[in-house]
Amino acid sequence: MLHRFAAFAALPLFLLACSPQGSAEALATDAAEATPAVHPESGLEVVPLTVTSGEKVHKFRVEIAATPEQQRQGLMFRAELPPDEGMIFPYATPQPLGFWMKNTPLPLDIIFIGADGRILNIAANTTPYSLESVYSVGLATLVFEIPGGRAAELGIEPGDLVEY
């Protein structure tokens, strides 16, 4: 009976000795990479997005407005948007899409993207606070908003590939 107890008591030490070694810092880094980033103002998940435009690849960090409520809110009331940040609005079904600038104080480039990940059209430098909608020129599954004028500055245009 004592032998069984001793073997059982030694099991945790054996398992500890066999576990992979790693510093607390490395474990913390792994945990941070596994946890999605969250935007401090909106609370939305932030992911990397790339636009491949010819030989150039442009990198952005974007908030995902995934739910209807998040999509209604969008970038309303946002006072600033850094040049390499934006927001995406994914849709499960390809459809004609229209967006407006209600309660949005910043001019935006509103980029409509098809199911193949290619840019359909860009509504450039939209007018802040405008209630006039801008529309996709085809069936879109994703809308990508960035600071107004940024698409032209980077040479982003219809046909470019968007991936996130």
Secondary structure, DSSP 8 states (H G I E B T S, - for coil): -HHHHHHHHHHHHHHHHHS----HHHHHHHHHHHS-EE-TTT--EEEEEEEEETTEEEEEEEEE--SHHHHHHTTTT-----TTEEEEEEEEEEE--EE--TT--S-EEEEEE-TTSBEEEEE-S--TT--S-EE-SS-EEEEEEEETTHHHHHT--TT-EEE-
